Amino acid sequence: MEENPSSSSRTTDRKLIERNRRYQMKALYSKLNSLVPHQSPREAIPLPDQLEEATSYIKKLQMKLEKMKEKKDSLIATNNQRSNFIQRREMIKRSKSSPRFEILEVGTIALQVVLRTESDSEFSLTDIIRLLHEEGVDIVTANYTVVEDVVIHTIHCEVEESVNVAAMISERLKRL
């Protein structure tokens, strides 16, 4: 029985393709094996054991990476807390002398007035609220926070006309 030349060619092609696939797989296994640290590098390890070892090594690396991420997040949180503490300390140092205030324009019709005073100061929040009402400002919220011996008053306001209201309030607060 004579074989068809095209059939022989196909068989040869399949054999060649299969041989190339095996060489490629062998190269990939070898590359994978070279990336994994071994207990005894001179000893020949069967392929299934190599794959098991690589899988185990990758899982260990993933766990180590997860622990490092958690540690990083913890360190960042600690650093942020430390930074906030330092900022509060600096704010306290700056506000030790006399009452300080800031007026921030938030948009076109909103103001934020922040006043820092010492807790034993005779400065009154009532005076500020009265002054703001005299200027035609509507108070939305008024809060205060005590940090050690410093009181920080924050007042959120709305203004009908934004024509230099912040500057007028600033001048009146300085006089007060």
VOPAMAR-18934 format. One line per 8 residues: number of its first residue (from 1); their letters; for each residue x, y negated, z of N, C-alpha, C, O. Coordinates in steps of 0.1 Angstrom, whole numbers, plus 5000, padded with zeros to 4 digits. Atoms other than C-alpha are relative to their C-alpha. Layout:
! residues N
NUM = a = X,Y,Z,X,Y,Z,X,Y,Z,X,Y,Z ~ ...
END
This chain:
! residues 176
1 = meenpsss = 5008,5012,5000,5000,5000,5000,5009,4988,5000,5018,4986,5008 ~ 4992,5012,5002,5014,4967,4989,4994,4989,5007,4981,4987,5006 ~ 5005,5012,4993,5011,4936,5009,4999,4988,4991,5007,4986,4982 ~ 5002,5012,5008,4998,4904,4995,5011,4990,5005,5013,4988,5017 ~ 4989,5009,4996,5026,4878,4994,4995,4988,5009,5002,4984,5017 ~ 5005,5011,4991,5004,4851,5009,4997,5005,5014,4998,4998,5024 ~ 5002,4994,4987,4995,4875,5037,5013,5001,5008,5013,4998,5020 ~ 4987,4999,4994,5031,4881,5044,5005,4986,5005,5012,4985,5015
9 = srttdrkl = 4996,5014,4997,5037,4843,5044,4993,4995,5012,4999,4989,5021 ~ 5008,5004,4988,5009,4838,5069,5006,5006,5012,5006,5000,5023 ~ 4995,4993,4989,5023,4864,5092,5013,4994,5005,5016,4992,5016 ~ 4987,5007,4997,5058,4848,5090,4997,4987,5006,5004,4983,5016 ~ 5003,5013,4995,5043,4814,5096,4995,5001,5015,4999,4994,5024 ~ 5005,4998,4987,5024,4827,5127,5011,5004,5010,5012,4999,5021 ~ 4989,4996,4992,5055,4843,5140,5009,4988,5004,5014,4987,5015 ~ 4992,5012,4998,5075,4811,5135,4994,4991,5010,5000,4985,5018
17 = iernrryq = 5008,5010,4991,5048,4790,5152,5001,5005,5014,5003,4998,5023 ~ 5000,4994,4987,5047,4814,5181,5014,5000,5007,5015,4997,5019 ~ 4986,5001,4995,5085,4815,5185,5003,4985,5004,5009,4983,5015 ~ 4998,5014,4997,5086,4777,5184,4993,4996,5013,4998,4989,5021 ~ 5007,5002,4988,5059,4776,5211,5007,5005,5012,5007,4999,5022 ~ 4993,4993,4989,5078,4800,5233,5013,4992,5004,5015,4989,5015 ~ 4988,5008,4997,5110,4779,5229,4996,4987,5007,5003,4982,5016 ~ 5005,5013,4994,5091,4747,5237,4996,5002,5015,4999,4994,5023
25 = mkalyskl = 5004,4997,4986,5075,4763,5268,5012,5003,5009,5012,4998,5020 ~ 4988,4997,4993,5109,4776,5279,5007,4987,5004,5012,4986,5015 ~ 4993,5013,4997,5124,4741,5276,4992,4992,5010,4998,4986,5019 ~ 5008,5007,4990,5095,4726,5295,5001,5006,5014,5002,4999,5024 ~ 4998,4993,4987,5098,4752,5323,5013,4997,5006,5015,4994,5018 ~ 4986,5003,4996,5135,4746,5324,5001,4986,5006,5007,4983,5016 ~ 5000,5014,4996,5130,4709,5327,4993,4998,5013,4998,4991,5022 ~ 5007,5000,4988,5104,4713,5354,5008,5006,5012,5009,5000,5023
33 = nslvphqs = 4991,4993,4990,5127,4737,5373,5012,4991,5004,5016,4991,5016 ~ 4989,5008,4997,5155,4712,5371,4996,4988,5009,5005,4982,5016 ~ 5005,5011,4992,5134,4685,5388,4996,5004,5014,4995,4995,5023 ~ 5004,4996,4987,5125,4706,5418,5013,5004,5008,5021,5012,5003 ~ 4988,4995,4992,5151,4710,5446,4998,5014,5005,4987,5019,5008 ~ 5000,4986,4997,5160,4746,5453,5007,5003,5013,5017,4996,5016 ~ 4992,4995,4988,5171,4765,5484,5013,5006,4996,5023,5003,5002 ~ 4988,4994,5005,5196,4786,5465,5001,4998,4985,4994,5006,4977
41 = preaiplp = 5000,5003,5014,5204,4771,5431,5006,5010,4990,5003,5010,4978 ~ 4993,4991,5009,5225,4799,5417,4992,5012,4997,4994,5019,4987 ~ 5008,4988,5001,5199,4826,5421,4989,4998,4989,4982,4987,4988 ~ 5010,5001,5011,5176,4833,5391,4986,5002,5007,4984,5012,5014 ~ 5014,4999,4994,5139,4827,5401,4990,5003,4989,4991,4997,4978 ~ 5010,4997,5010,5110,4843,5382,4991,4988,4998,4989,4980,5006 ~ 5008,5012,5005,5088,4819,5363,4988,4998,5009,4986,4986,5013 ~ 5011,5003,4991,5057,4823,5385,5004,4994,5013,4998,4985,5019
49 = dqleeats = 4995,5006,4987,5078,4816,5416,5005,4986,4998,5003,4977,5006 ~ 4995,5014,5003,5093,4785,5399,4987,4991,4999,4988,4980,5005 ~ 5013,5008,5001,5057,4773,5391,4994,4997,5014,4990,4986,5017 ~ 5005,5001,4987,5046,4779,5427,5009,4990,5008,5003,4982,5016 ~ 4991,5009,4993,5077,4761,5441,4998,4986,4995,4998,4976,5003 ~ 5003,5014,5005,5070,4731,5418,4987,4995,5005,4986,4983,5009 ~ 5013,5004,4995,5034,4730,5428,5001,4996,5015,4995,4986,5019 ~ 4999,5003,4986,5043,4731,5465,5008,4987,5002,5005,4979,5010
57 = yikklqmk = 4992,5012,4999,5070,4704,5460,4991,4987,4997,4993,4977,5003 ~ 5008,5011,5004,5045,4681,5442,4990,4997,5011,4987,4985,5014 ~ 5010,5003,4989,5019,4685,5470,5007,4994,5012,5001,4985,5018 ~ 4992,5007,4989,5046,4676,5496,5002,4986,4997,5001,4977,5006 ~ 4997,5014,5004,5055,4645,5476,4987,4992,5001,4987,4980,5005 ~ 5012,5008,4999,5018,4635,5474,4997,4997,5015,4992,4986,5018 ~ 5003,5002,4986,5014,4639,5512,5009,4989,5006,5005,4980,5013 ~ 4990,5010,4996,5046,4619,5518,4996,4986,4995,4997,4976,5002
65 = lekmkekk = 5004,5012,5006,5034,4592,5494,4988,4994,5008,4987,4982,5011 ~ 5012,5004,4992,5000,4590,5513,5004,4994,5013,4999,4984,5018 ~ 4995,5005,4987,5018,4586,5546,5007,4987,4999,5005,4978,5007 ~ 4993,5013,5003,5040,4559,5532,4990,4989,4997,4992,4977,5002 ~ 5010,5010,5003,5010,4540,5519,4993,4996,5013,4991,4984,5015 ~ 5006,5003,4987,4993,4542,5553,5010,4992,5009,5005,4982,5015 ~ 4990,5007,4992,5025,4530,5570,5001,4985,4994,5002,4976,5002 ~ 4999,5013,5006,5027,4501,5545,4988,4991,5003,4990,4980,5007
73 = dsliatnn = 5012,5007,4996,4991,4491,5551,5001,4995,5015,4997,4984,5018 ~ 4998,5003,4986,4998,4492,5588,5009,4989,5003,5007,4979,5010 ~ 4990,5011,4999,5029,4470,5585,4994,4987,4995,4997,4977,5001 ~ 5006,5013,5006,5010,4445,5563,4990,4995,5010,4990,4982,5012 ~ 5010,5005,4990,4982,4443,5589,5007,4994,5012,5003,4983,5016 ~ 4992,5005,4989,5007,4438,5617,5006,4987,4996,5006,4977,5005 ~ 4994,5012,5005,5025,4412,5597,4990,4988,4999,4993,4977,5003 ~ 5011,5011,5001,4992,4393,5590,4996,4996,5013,4994,4984,5015
81 = qrsnfiqr = 5004,5004,4986,4983,4394,5627,5011,4991,5006,5008,4981,5012 ~ 4989,5008,4994,5017,4380,5636,5000,4987,4993,5003,4976,5000 ~ 5000,5012,5007,5015,4354,5609,4988,4991,5005,4990,4979,5007 ~ 5012,5008,4995,4980,4343,5621,5003,4994,5014,5000,4983,5017 ~ 4996,5004,4986,4994,4341,5657,5009,4988,4999,5008,4978,5006 ~ 4990,5011,5002,5023,4319,5645,4993,4988,4995,4996,4977,5000 ~ 5008,5011,5005,4999,4297,5626,4992,4993,5011,4992,4981,5012 ~ 5008,5006,4989,4977,4292,5656,5009,4993,5010,5006,4982,5015
89 = remikrsk = 4990,5007,4991,5008,4284,5678,5004,4987,4994,5005,4977,5001 ~ 4996,5012,5007,5019,4258,5652,4989,4990,5001,4992,4978,5003 ~ 5012,5009,5000,4984,4243,5651,4999,4994,5014,4996,4982,5016 ~ 5000,5004,4986,4985,4241,5689,5011,4990,5003,5008,4979,5009 ~ 4989,5009,4998,5019,4224,5689,4997,4987,4994,5000,4976,5000 ~ 5003,5013,5008,5007,4198,5663,4989,4992,5007,4990,4980,5007 ~ 5011,5007,4995,4976,4190,5682,5001,4996,5015,4992,4991,5021 ~ 4998,5003,4985,4991,4186,5717,4999,4985,5003,4995,4981,5014
97 = ssprfeil = 4999,5014,4997,4995,4148,5714,4986,4994,5001,4981,4992,5012 ~ 5012,5007,5000,4963,4131,5705,4990,5007,4991,4994,5016,4983 ~ 5009,4993,5009,4931,4142,5688,5004,4998,4985,5007,4987,4981 ~ 4997,5001,5014,4937,4150,5651,4987,5005,4993,4980,5013,4997 ~ 5011,4996,5008,4911,4153,5624,5003,5000,4985,5013,4994,4981 ~ 4999,4999,5014,4908,4163,5588,4986,4999,4994,4977,5004,5000 ~ 5013,5000,5007,4880,4155,5564,5003,5006,4986,5011,5000,4978 ~ 4998,4994,5013,4878,4178,5534,4987,4999,4992,4977,5002,4997
105 = evgtialq = 5012,5001,5009,4855,4172,5505,4999,5014,4993,5008,5018,4986 ~ 5002,4987,5005,4840,4205,5495,4989,4998,4989,4977,4997,4992 ~ 5009,5003,5011,4824,4199,5461,4997,4985,5000,5004,4977,5005 ~ 5003,5014,5002,4806,4167,5453,4991,4994,5011,4991,4982,5014 ~ 5009,5005,4990,4781,4165,5481,5002,5006,5014,4994,5005,5023 ~ 4997,4993,4987,4797,4185,5510,5013,4995,5006,5023,4993,4999 ~ 4988,5004,4993,4822,4175,5536,5002,5011,5012,4993,5017,5017 ~ 4997,4992,4988,4840,4195,5563,5009,4992,5009,5020,4987,5004
113 = vvlrtesd = 4993,5008,4991,4852,4176,5593,5006,5010,5011,4999,5017,5017 ~ 4993,4992,4990,4878,4194,5615,5007,4991,5010,5016,4983,5006 ~ 4994,5008,4990,4888,4179,5648,5007,5009,5010,5001,5019,5015 ~ 4993,4992,4990,4915,4193,5671,5003,4991,5012,5009,4980,5011 ~ 4997,5008,4988,4917,4180,5707,5005,5010,5011,5003,5022,5010 ~ 4997,4992,4988,4931,4192,5740,4988,5003,5008,4978,4994,5008 ~ 5012,4997,4993,4906,4209,5762,4997,4990,5011,4985,4989,5015 ~ 5003,5010,4990,4910,4182,5789,4999,4986,4994,4998,4976,5002
121 = sefsltdi = 5001,5013,5006,4906,4154,5764,4986,4995,5003,4976,5002,5005 ~ 5013,5006,4998,4878,4129,5769,4993,4998,4987,4982,4992,4987 ~ 5006,5002,5013,4870,4129,5733,4987,5009,4999,4988,5021,5003 ~ 5013,4993,5000,4834,4139,5727,4995,5003,4986,4996,4995,4977 ~ 5006,4996,5013,4818,4159,5699,4987,4991,4997,4984,4989,4985 ~ 5012,5008,5001,4787,4138,5705,5003,4987,4992,4995,4982,4984 ~ 4996,5012,5007,4805,4107,5694,5002,5002,4985,4998,4993,4977 ~ 4998,4997,5014,4815,4123,5661,4987,5002,4993,4985,4997,4982
129 = irllheeg = 5013,4998,5006,4780,4135,5654,4992,4987,4998,4986,4985,4988 ~ 5006,5013,5000,4766,4100,5662,5006,4992,4988,4998,4986,4980 ~ 4993,5007,5011,4792,4085,5638,4995,5005,4987,4993,4997,4977 ~ 5004,4994,5013,4783,4109,5610,4986,4997,4997,4983,4994,4985 ~ 5014,5004,5002,4746,4102,5614,4999,4985,4996,4991,4982,4987 ~ 5000,5014,5004,4753,4065,5612,5004,4998,4986,5000,4988,4979 ~ 4995,5001,5014,4771,4070,5579,4990,5007,4990,4993,5007,4978 ~ 5010,4993,5009,4740,4089,5565,5003,5014,4996,4999,5018,4986
137 = vdivtany = 4996,4987,5003,4755,4123,5566,4991,5010,5007,4988,5008,5019 ~ 5008,4989,4993,4734,4154,5573,5009,5011,5004,5017,5016,4996 ~ 4992,4990,4995,4750,4179,5595,4993,5014,4998,4982,5016,5002 ~ 5006,4987,5003,4745,4215,5584,5004,5010,5011,4995,5016,5016 ~ 4995,4992,4989,4766,4233,5610,5010,4993,5008,5018,4985,5003 ~ 4989,5005,4992,4788,4224,5639,5004,5011,5009,4996,5017,5017 ~ 4994,4989,4992,4811,4250,5656,5012,4995,5007,5018,4985,5003 ~ 4988,5003,4993,4839,4249,5680,5007,5013,5004,5001,5024,5006
145 = tvvedvvi = 4992,4989,4996,4867,4273,5689,5011,4995,5010,5016,4985,5008 ~ 4990,5003,4990,4890,4273,5719,5012,5009,4998,5010,5022,4999 ~ 4988,4992,5001,4926,4285,5713,5010,4994,5011,5015,4983,5010 ~ 4992,5004,4988,4945,4284,5746,4994,4987,5006,4983,4987,5010 ~ 5006,5013,4994,4941,4247,5757,4997,4990,4989,4997,4978,4991 ~ 5004,5009,5012,4931,4233,5722,4986,5004,4996,4982,5016,4994 ~ 5014,4998,5005,4895,4229,5711,5000,4995,4985,5004,4984,4982 ~ 5001,5004,5014,4889,4229,5674,4985,5000,4996,4978,5010,4997
153 = htihceve = 5014,5003,5004,4856,4214,5662,4999,5000,4985,5007,4994,4979 ~ 5002,5000,5014,4844,4222,5627,4985,4996,4997,4976,5002,5002 ~ 5014,5005,5004,4814,4203,5612,4999,5000,4985,5007,4994,4978 ~ 5004,4999,5015,4799,4211,5578,4989,4990,4998,4979,4991,5004 ~ 5010,5010,5003,4780,4182,5563,4996,4999,4986,5003,5004,4977 ~ 5004,5003,5014,4761,4172,5532,4998,4985,5000,4992,4979,5009 ~ 5002,5015,5002,4761,4136,5519,4991,4998,4987,4992,5006,4978 ~ 5009,5003,5012,4736,4120,5495,5008,4994,4989,5007,4997,4978
161 = esvnvaam = 4991,5006,5009,4761,4098,5479,5014,5002,5003,5018,5000,5015 ~ 4986,4996,4997,4797,4109,5476,5010,4988,4997,5022,4991,4996 ~ 4991,5011,5002,4810,4074,5470,5008,4996,5012,5004,4989,5021 ~ 4990,5004,4990,4840,4072,5493,4995,5002,5014,5000,4996,5023 ~ 5005,4997,4987,4821,4086,5523,5011,5005,5009,5012,5002,5020 ~ 4989,4994,4992,4851,4106,5534,5010,4990,5005,5014,4990,5016 ~ 4991,5011,4996,4873,4075,5534,4994,4992,5011,5001,4988,5021 ~ 5007,5008,4990,4847,4055,5554,5000,5008,5014,5002,5002,5024
169 = iserlkrl = 5000,4992,4987,4843,4083,5580,5014,5001,5006,5015,5000,5018 ~ 4987,4999,4995,4880,4087,5583,5004,4987,5007,5010,4988,5018 ~ 4996,5013,4993,4885,4050,5591,4992,4998,5013,4998,4994,5023 ~ 5008,5001,4987,4857,4051,5617,5005,5009,5010,5005,5006,5022 ~ 4994,4990,4990,4872,4082,5633,5013,4995,5006,5016,4997,5018 ~ 4987,5005,4994,4906,4065,5636,4997,4989,5010,5004,4988,5020 ~ 5003,5011,4990,4890,4035,5653,4994,5006,5013,4996,5001,5024 ~ 5007,4994,4989,4870,4058,5676,5011,5006,5009,5007,5012,5020
END
